[in-house]
């Protein structure tokens, strides 16, 4: 299929896809599941930065973010990492929910949609 660029491909999914002027992030989870919710969030946001950079853009282009917490009580810890990472001049729309995650050690999963760079049609 043309017009779609797939980034960070794994066995079952791509870490992100670029198509139609947008970057669609797969649900990102921490590489180190032993970290607390704040640490996992910081790790995930590092991954988001890397995927967006690979797509030719950055966090300022995020339009919408969805945060899933295994336990909603982790919201303050997640928000500490989020607030440290966030560009206050480019806040995306965001929702946060509680839901079980596939690996019980994961505390946080984050996905989102960003604008692709101008003329950023998939290669």
The first five atom37 places (N, CA, C, CB, O) and aatype in JSON, in Angstrom:
{
  "aatype": [20, 20, 20, 20, 20, 20, 20, 20, 20, 20, 20, 20, 20, 20, 20, 20, 20, 20, 20, 20, 20, 20, 20, 20, 20, 20, 20, 20, 20, 20, 20, 20, 20, 20, 20, 20, 20, 20, 20, 20, 20, 20, 20, 20, 20, 20, 20, 20, 20, 20, 20, 20, 20, 20, 20, 20, 20, 20, 20, 20, 20, 20, 20, 20, 20, 20, 20, 20, 20, 20, 20, 20, 20, 20, 20, 20, 20, 20, 20, 20, 20, 20, 20, 20, 20, 20, 20, 20, 20, 20, 20, 20, 20, 20, 20, 20, 20, 20, 20, 20, 20, 20, 20, 20, 20, 20, 20, 20, 20, 20, 20, 20, 20, 20, 20, 20, 20, 20, 20, 20, 20, 20, 20],
  "atom_mask": [
    [1, 1, 1, 1, 1],
    [1, 1, 1, 1, 1],
    [1, 1, 1, 1, 1],
    [1, 1, 1, 1, 1],
    [1, 1, 1, 1, 1],
    [1, 1, 1, 1, 1],
    [1, 1, 1, 1, 1],
    [1, 1, 1, 1, 1],
    [1, 1, 1, 1, 1],
    [1, 1, 1, 1, 1],
    [1, 1, 1, 1, 1],
    [1, 1, 1, 1, 1],
    [1, 1, 1, 1, 1],
    [1, 1, 1, 1, 1],
    [1, 1, 1, 1, 1],
    [1, 1, 1, 1, 1],
    [1, 1, 1, 1, 1],
    [1, 1, 1, 1, 1],
    [1, 1, 1, 1, 1],
    [1, 1, 1, 1, 1],
    [1, 1, 1, 1, 1],
    [1, 1, 1, 1, 1],
    [1, 1, 1, 1, 1],
    [1, 1, 1, 1, 1],
    [1, 1, 1, 1, 1],
    [1, 1, 1, 1, 1],
    [1, 1, 1, 1, 1],
    [1, 1, 1, 1, 1],
    [1, 1, 1, 1, 1],
    [1, 1, 1, 1, 1],
    [1, 1, 1, 1, 1],
    [1, 1, 1, 1, 1],
    [1, 1, 1, 1, 1],
    [1, 1, 1, 1, 1],
    [1, 1, 1, 1, 1],
    [1, 1, 1, 1, 1],
    [1, 1, 1, 1, 1],
    [1, 1, 1, 1, 1],
    [1, 1, 1, 1, 1],
    [1, 1, 1, 1, 1],
    [1, 1, 1, 1, 1],
    [1, 1, 1, 1, 1],
    [1, 1, 1, 1, 1],
    [1, 1, 1, 1, 1],
    [1, 1, 1, 1, 1],
    [1, 1, 1, 1, 1],
    [1, 1, 1, 1, 1],
    [1, 1, 1, 1, 1],
    [1, 1, 1, 1, 1],
    [1, 1, 1, 1, 1],
    [1, 1, 1, 1, 1],
    [1, 1, 1, 1, 1],
    [1, 1, 1, 1, 1],
    [1, 1, 1, 1, 1],
    [1, 1, 1, 1, 1],
    [1, 1, 1, 1, 1],
    [1, 1, 1, 1, 1],
    [1, 1, 1, 1, 1],
    [1, 1, 1, 1, 1],
    [1, 1, 1, 1, 1],
    [1, 1, 1, 1, 1],
    [1, 1, 1, 1, 1],
    [1, 1, 1, 1, 1],
    [1, 1, 1, 1, 1],
    [1, 1, 1, 1, 1],
    [1, 1, 1, 1, 1],
    [1, 1, 1, 1, 1],
    [1, 1, 1, 1, 1],
    [1, 1, 1, 1, 1],
    [1, 1, 1, 1, 1],
    [1, 1, 1, 1, 1],
    [1, 1, 1, 1, 1],
    [1, 1, 1, 1, 1],
    [1, 1, 1, 1, 1],
    [1, 1, 1, 1, 1],
    [1, 1, 1, 1, 1],
    [1, 1, 1, 1, 1],
    [1, 1, 1, 1, 1],
    [1, 1, 1, 1, 1],
    [1, 1, 1, 1, 1],
    [1, 1, 1, 1, 1],
    [1, 1, 1, 1, 1],
    [1, 1, 1, 1, 1],
    [1, 1, 1, 1, 1],
    [1, 1, 1, 1, 1],
    [1, 1, 1, 1, 1],
    [1, 1, 1, 1, 1],
    [1, 1, 1, 1, 1],
    [1, 1, 1, 1, 1],
    [1, 1, 1, 1, 1],
    [1, 1, 1, 1, 1],
    [1, 1, 1, 1, 1],
    [1, 1, 1, 1, 1],
    [1, 1, 1, 1, 1],
    [1, 1, 1, 1, 1],
    [1, 1, 1, 1, 1],
    [1, 1, 1, 1, 1],
    [1, 1, 1, 1, 1],
    [1, 1, 1, 1, 1],
    [1, 1, 1, 1, 1],
    [1, 1, 1, 1, 1],
    [1, 1, 1, 1, 1],
    [1, 1, 1, 1, 1],
    [1, 1, 1, 1, 1],
    [1, 1, 1, 1, 1],
    [1, 1, 1, 1, 1],
    [1, 1, 1, 1, 1],
    [1, 1, 1, 1, 1],
    [1, 1, 1, 1, 1],
    [1, 1, 1, 1, 1],
    [1, 1, 1, 1, 1],
    [1, 1, 1, 1, 1],
    [1, 1, 1, 1, 1],
    [1, 1, 1, 1, 1],
    [1, 1, 1, 1, 1],
    [1, 1, 1, 1, 1],
    [1, 1, 1, 1, 1],
    [1, 1, 1, 1, 1],
    [1, 1, 1, 1, 1],
    [1, 1, 1, 1, 1],
    [1, 1, 1, 1, 1],
    [1, 1, 1, 1, 1],
    [1, 1, 1, 1, 1]
  ],
  "atom_positions": [
    [[0.85, -1.17, 0.0], [0.0, 0.0, 0.0], [0.9, 1.24, 0.0], [-0.97, 0.0, 1.23], [1.82, 1.34, 0.81]],
    [[0.65, 2.14, -0.88], [1.47, 3.35, -0.96], [0.91, 4.45, -0.07], [1.57, 3.84, -2.41], [-0.25, 4.41, 0.35]],
    [[1.76, 5.41, 0.21], [1.32, 6.55, 1.01], [1.37, 6.33, 2.5], [-0.04, 6.91, 0.63], [0.93, 7.19, 3.26]],
    [[1.89, 5.19, 2.95], [2.0, 4.9, 4.38], [3.46, 4.55, 4.69], [1.04, 3.74, 4.81], [4.06, 3.72, 4.01]],
    [[4.0, 5.19, 5.7], [5.34, 4.86, 6.16], [5.2, 4.28, 7.56], [6.29, 6.13, 6.16], [4.55, 4.86, 8.42]],
    [[5.82, 3.14, 7.78], [5.73, 2.45, 9.07], [7.07, 2.56, 9.79], [5.32, 0.95, 8.88], [8.12, 2.26, 9.21]],
    [[7.04, 2.98, 11.04], [8.25, 3.2, 11.82], [8.35, 2.19, 12.96], [8.28, 4.63, 12.37], [7.33, 1.76, 13.51]],
    [[9.57, 1.82, 13.3], [9.83, 0.92, 14.43], [8.95, -0.32, 14.37], [9.6, 1.66, 15.77], [8.23, -0.64, 15.32]],
    [[9.02, -1.01, 13.24], [8.19, -2.21, 13.07], [8.63, -3.34, 13.99], [8.23, -2.68, 11.61], [9.82, -3.58, 14.17]],
    [[7.65, -4.01, 14.56], [7.87, -5.19, 15.41], [7.08, -6.34, 14.81], [7.43, -4.91, 16.89], [6.52, -6.21, 13.72]],
    [[7.02, -7.46, 15.5], [6.31, -8.63, 14.99], [4.83, -8.36, 14.74], [6.46, -9.77, 15.95], [4.29, -8.77, 13.71]],
    [[4.17, -7.66, 15.66], [2.72, -7.49, 15.59], [2.27, -6.09, 15.22], [2.12, -7.86, 16.9], [1.1, -5.89, 14.89]],
    [[3.18, -5.12, 15.26], [2.74, -3.74, 15.07], [3.9, -2.86, 14.67], [2.08, -3.19, 16.34], [5.06, -3.26, 14.73]],
    [[3.56, -1.66, 14.27], [4.54, -0.61, 14.04], [4.47, 0.36, 15.21], [4.3, 0.12, 12.67], [3.38, 0.6, 15.75]],
    [[5.6, 0.91, 15.6], [5.61, 1.88, 16.68], [4.85, 3.14, 16.31], [7.03, 2.23, 17.06], [4.29, 3.82, 17.17]],
    [[4.84, 3.44, 15.02], [4.08, 4.59, 14.51], [3.87, 4.39, 13.02], [4.81, 5.94, 14.79], [4.63, 3.68, 12.36]],
    [[2.83, 5.02, 12.5], [2.62, 5.07, 11.06], [2.46, 6.54, 10.68], [1.38, 4.22, 10.62], [1.91, 7.34, 11.43]],
    [[2.94, 6.85, 9.49], [2.84, 8.2, 8.96], [2.01, 8.11, 7.68], [4.26, 8.85, 8.7], [2.38, 7.4, 6.75]],
    [[0.91, 8.84, 7.65], [0.03, 8.81, 6.49], [-0.92, 10.0, 6.53], [-0.76, 7.48, 6.42], [-1.3, 10.47, 7.61]],
    [[-1.28, 10.48, 5.37], [-2.31, 11.51, 5.28], [-2.01, 12.78, 6.07], [-3.59, 10.96, 5.74], [-2.93, 13.46, 6.51]],
    [[-0.73, 13.09, 6.25], [-0.37, 14.28, 6.98], [-0.34, 14.13, 8.48], [-1.29, 15.35, 6.63], [-0.24, 15.11, 9.21]],
    [[-0.44, 12.89, 8.96], [-0.47, 12.63, 10.4], [0.53, 11.55, 10.78], [-1.87, 12.23, 10.83], [0.93, 10.73, 9.96]],
    [[0.92, 11.57, 12.05], [1.71, 10.5, 12.66], [0.83, 9.86, 13.72], [3.08, 11.05, 13.28], [0.36, 10.53, 14.64]],
    [[0.6, 8.57, 13.58], [-0.23, 7.81, 14.52], [0.69, 6.95, 15.38], [-1.29, 6.93, 13.77], [1.35, 6.04, 14.86]],
    [[0.73, 7.22, 16.67], [1.59, 6.47, 17.58], [0.85, 5.25, 18.12], [2.06, 7.36, 18.74], [-0.3, 5.35, 18.55]],
    [[1.52, 4.11, 18.08], [0.98, 2.92, 18.75], [1.07, 3.15, 20.25], [1.76, 1.62, 18.33], [1.77, 4.06, 20.7]],
    [[0.38, 2.35, 21.02], [0.5, 2.44, 22.47], [1.93, 2.15, 22.87], [-0.47, 1.46, 23.16], [2.46, 1.07, 22.59]],
    [[2.56, 3.1, 23.53], [3.96, 2.97, 23.96], [3.97, 2.6, 25.44], [4.76, 4.3, 23.71], [3.25, 3.18, 26.25]],
    [[4.8, 1.63, 25.78], [4.97, 1.22, 27.17], [6.45, 1.3, 27.52], [4.42, -0.23, 27.4], [7.3, 1.37, 26.63]],
    [[6.75, 1.3, 28.79], [8.13, 1.45, 29.25], [8.99, 0.26, 28.84], [8.17, 1.62, 30.77], [8.55, -0.89, 28.87]],
    [[10.22, 0.57, 28.47], [11.19, -0.5, 28.22], [11.57, -1.19, 29.52], [12.45, 0.07, 27.52], [11.88, -2.38, 29.53]],
    [[11.55, -0.44, 30.62], [11.89, -0.98, 31.94], [10.63, -0.99, 32.81], [13.03, -0.14, 32.63], [10.26, 0.02, 33.4]],
    [[9.99, -2.14, 32.87], [8.72, -2.27, 33.61], [8.93, -2.27, 35.12], [8.01, -3.54, 33.2], [7.95, -2.29, 35.87]],
    [[10.18, -2.26, 35.59], [10.41, -2.22, 37.03], [10.32, -0.8, 37.59], [11.77, -2.82, 37.36], [10.29, -0.61, 38.8]],
    [[10.28, 0.2, 36.71], [10.18, 1.6, 37.15], [8.8, 1.88, 37.73], [10.48, 2.56, 35.99], [7.84, 1.19, 37.41]],
    [[8.72, 2.9, 38.58], [7.41, 3.33, 39.08], [6.68, 4.09, 37.97], [7.57, 4.23, 40.35], [7.22, 4.26, 36.87]],
    [[5.48, 4.54, 38.23], [4.66, 5.19, 37.2], [5.33, 6.43, 36.63], [3.3, 5.55, 37.77], [5.26, 6.68, 35.43]],
    [[5.99, 7.21, 37.49], [6.68, 8.41, 37.0], [7.83, 8.03, 36.08], [7.19, 9.26, 38.18], [8.01, 8.62, 35.02]],
    [[8.61, 7.04, 36.49], [9.73, 6.58, 35.67], [9.28, 5.96, 34.37], [10.56, 5.59, 36.44], [9.87, 6.2, 33.32]],
    [[8.21, 5.14, 34.42], [7.69, 4.55, 33.2], [7.19, 5.64, 32.24], [6.55, 3.56, 33.52], [7.42, 5.56, 31.03]],
    [[6.51, 6.65, 32.78], [6.02, 7.73, 31.93], [7.17, 8.46, 31.26], [5.17, 8.72, 32.76], [7.12, 8.72, 30.06]],
    [[8.21, 8.78, 32.02], [9.38, 9.46, 31.45], [10.01, 8.61, 30.34], [10.42, 9.76, 32.54], [10.4, 9.14, 29.3]],
    [[10.1, 7.29, 30.56], [10.65, 6.39, 29.56], [9.78, 6.38, 28.31], [10.77, 4.97, 30.14], [10.3, 6.42, 27.19]],
    [[8.49, 6.32, 28.48], [7.56, 6.33, 27.35], [7.68, 7.64, 26.57], [6.1, 6.11, 27.83], [7.7, 7.62, 25.34]],
    [[7.75, 8.75, 27.27], [7.83, 10.05, 26.58], [9.14, 10.18, 25.82], [7.69, 11.21, 27.59], [9.19, 10.84, 24.78]],
    [[10.2, 9.57, 26.31], [11.46, 9.5, 25.55], [11.24, 8.73, 24.24], [12.58, 8.82, 26.39], [11.75, 9.13, 23.19]],
    [[10.48, 7.64, 24.31], [10.17, 6.86, 23.11], [9.31, 7.66, 22.14], [9.47, 5.55, 23.49], [9.52, 7.62, 20.93]],
    [[8.34, 8.39, 22.68], [7.49, 9.24, 21.84], [8.35, 10.27, 21.12], [6.4, 9.96, 22.7], [8.19, 10.47, 19.91]],
    [[9.27, 10.91, 21.84], [10.17, 11.88, 21.21], [10.94, 11.23, 20.07], [11.15, 12.46, 22.25], [11.07, 11.82, 18.99]],
    [[11.46, 10.03, 20.29], [12.25, 9.34, 19.27], [11.41, 8.99, 18.05], [12.87, 8.06, 19.86], [11.86, 9.17, 16.92]],
    [[10.2, 8.49, 18.26], [9.33, 8.16, 17.12], [8.94, 9.41, 16.34], [8.07, 7.43, 17.61], [8.95, 9.4, 15.11]],
    [[8.6, 10.47, 17.05], [8.24, 11.71, 16.36], [9.43, 12.26, 15.58], [7.72, 12.75, 17.36], [9.25, 12.77, 14.47]],
    [[10.62, 12.18, 16.15], [11.83, 12.63, 15.44], [12.04, 11.8, 14.18], [13.06, 12.54, 16.36], [12.38, 12.34, 13.13]],
    [[11.85, 10.49, 14.29], [12.0, 9.62, 13.11], [10.99, 9.98, 12.03], [11.83, 8.15, 13.51], [11.27, 9.85, 10.84]],
    [[9.81, 10.44, 12.45], [8.77, 10.87, 11.5], [9.04, 12.27, 10.97], [7.39, 10.81, 12.16], [8.35, 12.73, 10.06]],
    [[10.04, 12.96, 11.55], [10.38, 14.3, 11.08], [9.66, 15.42, 11.8], [10.09, 14.39, 9.64], [9.56, 16.53, 11.28]],
    [[9.16, 15.14, 12.99], [8.43, 16.15, 13.75], [8.8, 16.07, 15.22], [6.9, 15.99, 13.56], [9.78, 15.42, 15.56]],
    [[8.04, 16.69, 16.08], [8.33, 16.63, 17.52], [7.05, 16.8, 18.33], [9.36, 17.71, 17.92], [5.96, 16.91, 17.76]],
    [[7.19, 16.81, 19.65], [6.03, 16.83, 20.55], [5.14, 18.05, 20.36], [6.49, 16.77, 21.97], [3.96, 18.0, 20.71]],
    [[5.68, 19.14, 19.83], [4.86, 20.33, 19.6], [3.78, 20.09, 18.54], [5.74, 21.51, 19.19], [2.83, 20.86, 18.43]],
    [[3.95, 19.03, 17.75], [2.97, 18.69, 16.71], [1.89, 17.73, 17.2], [3.67, 18.08, 15.51], [0.98, 17.39, 16.45]],
    [[1.98, 17.29, 18.46], [0.96, 16.39, 18.99], [-0.39, 17.09, 19.05], [1.35, 15.87, 20.39], [-0.5, 18.21, 19.56]],
    [[-1.4, 16.43, 18.52], [-2.76, 16.96, 18.53], [-3.57, 16.35, 19.66], [-3.45, 16.69, 17.21], [-4.33, 17.04, 20.34]],
    [[-3.39, 15.06, 19.85], [-4.19, 14.33, 20.83], [-3.35, 13.22, 21.44], [-5.48, 13.74, 20.18], [-2.58, 12.56, 20.73]],
    [[-3.48, 13.03, 22.75], [-2.76, 11.98, 23.48], [-3.75, 11.25, 24.37], [-1.58, 12.58, 24.32], [-4.63, 11.86, 24.98]],
    [[-3.6, 9.94, 24.42], [-4.4, 9.12, 25.33], [-3.44, 8.42, 26.28], [-5.29, 8.08, 24.55], [-2.48, 7.77, 25.86]],
    [[-3.71, 8.56, 27.57], [-2.89, 7.93, 28.6], [-3.75, 6.88, 29.28], [-2.35, 8.99, 29.64], [-4.86, 7.17, 29.73]],
    [[-3.23, 5.67, 29.36], [-3.92, 4.59, 30.07], [-3.07, 4.25, 31.29], [-4.14, 3.33, 29.15], [-1.88, 3.95, 31.18]],
    [[-3.7, 4.29, 32.45], [-3.04, 3.93, 33.7], [-3.63, 2.62, 34.22], [-3.2, 5.05, 34.76], [-4.84, 2.44, 34.21]],
    [[-2.77, 1.72, 34.66], [-3.26, 0.48, 35.26], [-4.01, 0.8, 36.55], [-2.09, -0.49, 35.54], [-4.95, 0.09, 36.92]],
    [[-3.58, 1.86, 37.24], [-4.23, 2.29, 38.48], [-4.32, 3.82, 38.44], [-3.44, 1.8, 39.75], [-3.29, 4.49, 38.39]],
    [[-5.52, 4.35, 38.47], [-5.72, 5.8, 38.37], [-5.02, 6.55, 39.51], [-7.21, 6.12, 38.38], [-4.77, 7.75, 39.4]],
    [[-4.7, 5.84, 40.59], [-3.96, 6.47, 41.69], [-2.55, 6.9, 41.27], [-3.87, 5.51, 42.88], [-1.9, 7.69, 41.96]],
    [[-2.08, 6.38, 40.12], [-0.77, 6.76, 39.59], [-0.82, 8.08, 38.81], [-0.22, 5.66, 38.71], [0.21, 8.52, 38.3]],
    [[-1.98, 8.7, 38.7], [-2.11, 9.94, 37.92], [-1.15, 11.04, 38.4], [-3.54, 10.45, 38.0], [-0.51, 11.66, 37.55]],
    [[-1.02, 11.3, 39.7], [-0.09, 12.35, 40.1], [1.36, 12.06, 39.68], [-0.15, 12.54, 41.62], [2.08, 12.96, 39.25]],
    [[1.79, 10.81, 39.8], [3.15, 10.44, 39.4], [3.31, 10.58, 37.88], [3.47, 8.99, 39.83], [4.32, 11.11, 37.42]],
    [[2.34, 10.11, 37.13], [2.38, 10.26, 35.67], [2.43, 11.73, 35.31], [1.16, 9.58, 35.01], [3.2, 12.13, 34.44]],
    [[1.61, 12.55, 35.96], [1.57, 13.97, 35.65], [2.88, 14.69, 35.97], [0.45, 14.63, 36.4], [3.21, 15.67, 35.3]],
    [[3.62, 14.24, 36.96], [4.92, 14.85, 37.24], [5.86, 14.69, 36.04], [5.56, 14.22, 38.51], [6.51, 15.65, 35.62]],
    [[5.92, 13.48, 35.5], [6.77, 13.25, 34.32], [6.22, 13.99, 33.11], [6.88, 11.75, 34.02], [6.98, 14.58, 32.35]],
    [[4.91, 13.96, 32.94], [4.26, 14.66, 31.82], [4.57, 16.16, 31.88], [2.72, 14.44, 31.84], [4.98, 16.76, 30.88]],
    [[4.39, 16.76, 33.05], [4.6, 18.2, 33.19], [6.06, 18.59, 32.93], [4.19, 18.66, 34.59], [6.33, 19.66, 32.37]],
    [[6.99, 17.74, 33.32], [8.41, 18.01, 33.08], [8.74, 17.95, 31.59], [9.28, 17.02, 33.85], [9.66, 18.62, 31.13]],
    [[8.0, 17.15, 30.84], [8.25, 16.92, 29.41], [7.48, 17.89, 28.52], [7.89, 15.5, 29.03], [7.97, 18.27, 27.46]],
    [[6.32, 18.28, 28.94], [5.38, 19.05, 28.12], [5.94, 20.42, 27.73], [4.07, 19.23, 28.85], [6.56, 21.11, 28.55]],
    [[5.71, 20.8, 26.48], [5.98, 22.17, 26.04], [4.73, 22.98, 26.39], [6.34, 22.26, 24.48], [3.69, 22.76, 25.77]],
    [[4.8, 23.9, 27.35], [3.58, 24.61, 27.78], [2.94, 25.45, 26.7], [3.9, 25.48, 28.95], [1.78, 25.85, 26.82]],
    [[3.68, 25.73, 25.63], [3.12, 26.51, 24.52], [2.45, 25.62, 23.48], [4.21, 27.35, 23.86], [1.88, 26.12, 22.51]],
    [[2.52, 24.3, 23.66], [1.98, 23.37, 22.65], [1.34, 22.17, 23.32], [3.08, 22.9, 21.67], [1.74, 21.03, 23.09]],
    [[0.35, 22.41, 24.16], [-0.32, 21.32, 24.89], [-1.32, 20.62, 23.98], [-1.03, 21.87, 26.16], [-2.2, 21.27, 23.42]],
    [[-1.2, 19.29, 23.83], [-2.19, 18.56, 23.04], [-3.46, 18.32, 23.86], [-1.61, 17.21, 22.56], [-3.45, 18.43, 25.09]],
    [[-4.52, 18.01, 23.18], [-5.71, 17.49, 23.87], [-5.29, 16.15, 24.48], [-6.96, 17.34, 22.89], [-4.54, 15.39, 23.87]],
    [[-5.79, 15.87, 25.69], [-5.36, 14.63, 26.36], [-6.5, 14.05, 27.16], [-4.15, 14.89, 27.28], [-7.31, 14.76, 27.75]],
    [[-6.54, 12.73, 27.18], [-7.45, 12.03, 28.09], [-6.64, 11.01, 28.86], [-8.64, 11.34, 27.31], [-5.63, 10.51, 28.37]],
    [[-7.09, 10.72, 30.08], [-6.43, 9.73, 30.92], [-7.51, 8.81, 31.47], [-5.61, 10.4, 32.07], [-8.51, 9.26, 32.03]],
    [[-7.29, 7.5, 31.31], [-8.25, 6.52, 31.81], [-7.5, 5.43, 32.57], [-9.09, 5.91, 30.65], [-6.28, 5.3, 32.47]],
    [[-8.25, 4.65, 33.31], [-7.73, 3.47, 33.98], [-8.23, 2.25, 33.24], [-8.14, 3.42, 35.48], [-9.42, 2.13, 32.93]],
    [[-7.31, 1.33, 32.96], [-7.67, 0.05, 32.32], [-6.54, -0.94, 32.57], [-7.93, 0.24, 30.78], [-5.38, -0.54, 32.72]],
    [[-6.86, -2.22, 32.61], [-5.79, -3.22, 32.76], [-4.88, -3.17, 31.53], [-6.39, -4.64, 32.95], [-5.34, -2.99, 30.41]],
    [[-3.58, -3.34, 31.76], [-2.62, -3.4, 30.66], [-2.18, -4.84, 30.46], [-1.39, -2.48, 30.94], [-2.29, -5.66, 31.37]],
    [[-1.69, -5.15, 29.27], [-1.36, -6.53, 28.92], [-0.35, -7.15, 29.88], [-0.81, -6.59, 27.5], [-0.52, -8.3, 30.31]],
    [[0.69, -6.4, 30.23], [1.69, -6.87, 31.18], [1.37, -6.22, 32.53], [3.16, -6.52, 30.7], [1.35, -4.99, 32.62]],
    [[1.11, -6.99, 33.56], [0.75, -6.41, 34.86], [1.83, -5.5, 35.45], [0.45, -7.51, 35.83], [1.53, -4.69, 36.33]],
    [[3.07, -5.6, 34.99], [4.14, -4.73, 35.48], [4.07, -3.34, 34.86], [5.5, -5.36, 35.19], [4.63, -2.39, 35.41]],
    [[3.41, -3.21, 33.73], [3.27, -1.9, 33.11], [2.28, -1.07, 33.9], [2.82, -2.03, 31.64], [1.19, -1.54, 34.22]],
    [[2.65, 0.13, 34.22], [1.79, 1.06, 34.96], [1.12, 2.07, 34.02], [2.61, 1.81, 36.02], [0.06, 2.61, 34.34]],
    [[1.75, 2.32, 32.84], [1.33, 3.4, 31.95], [1.47, 2.95, 30.49], [2.16, 4.68, 32.2], [2.41, 2.25, 30.14]],
    [[0.52, 3.37, 29.67], [0.63, 3.22, 28.21], [0.14, 4.53, 27.6], [-0.21, 1.98, 27.68], [-0.86, 5.09, 28.04]],
    [[0.86, 5.01, 26.59], [0.53, 6.29, 25.97], [0.51, 6.14, 24.45], [1.54, 7.4, 26.39], [1.4, 5.52, 23.87]],
    [[-0.52, 6.7, 23.84], [-0.63, 6.75, 22.39], [-1.04, 8.16, 21.99], [-1.66, 5.69, 21.87], [-1.41, 8.97, 22.84]],
    [[-0.97, 8.47, 20.71], [-1.36, 9.8, 20.29], [-1.32, 9.98, 18.79], [-0.49, 10.82, 20.93], [-0.94, 9.07, 18.04]],
    [[-1.71, 11.17, 18.37], [-1.73, 11.56, 16.96], [-1.05, 12.92, 16.86], [-3.2, 11.6, 16.38], [-1.35, 13.84, 17.64]],
    [[-0.14, 13.04, 15.91], [0.57, 14.3, 15.67], [0.47, 14.67, 14.2], [2.05, 14.19, 16.11], [0.22, 13.82, 13.35]],
    [[0.67, 15.94, 13.92], [0.78, 16.37, 12.53], [2.13, 15.92, 12.0], [0.62, 17.91, 12.41], [3.14, 16.03, 12.69]],
    [[2.13, 15.41, 10.78], [3.38, 15.09, 10.11], [3.99, 16.41, 9.6], [3.15, 14.07, 8.94], [3.27, 17.4, 9.47]],
    [[5.27, 16.43, 9.31], [5.87, 17.66, 8.81], [5.23, 18.09, 7.49], [7.38, 17.47, 8.63], [4.68, 17.28, 6.75]],
    [[5.31, 19.39, 7.22], [4.75, 19.91, 5.97], [5.32, 19.1, 4.8], [5.07, 21.44, 5.8], [6.52, 18.85, 4.73]],
    [[4.44, 18.71, 3.91], [4.86, 17.87, 2.81], [5.28, 16.49, 3.27], [6.0, 18.51, 2.07], [5.95, 15.77, 2.54]],
    [[4.87, 16.12, 4.49], [5.32, 14.88, 5.11], [4.57, 13.65, 4.64], [5.21, 14.99, 6.57], [4.23, 12.79, 5.45]],
    [[4.31, 13.58, 3.38], [3.68, 12.35, 2.88], [4.66, 11.21, 3.06], [3.26, 12.5, 1.38], [5.88, 11.39, 3.01]],
    [[4.14, 10.06, 3.26], [4.98, 8.89, 3.49], [5.88, 8.64, 2.3], [4.13, 7.65, 3.77], [5.5, 8.85, 1.15]],
    [[7.09, 8.2, 2.59], [8.06, 7.91, 1.54], [7.81, 6.55, 0.93], [9.48, 7.99, 2.08], [8.54, 6.14, 0.02]]
  ]
}
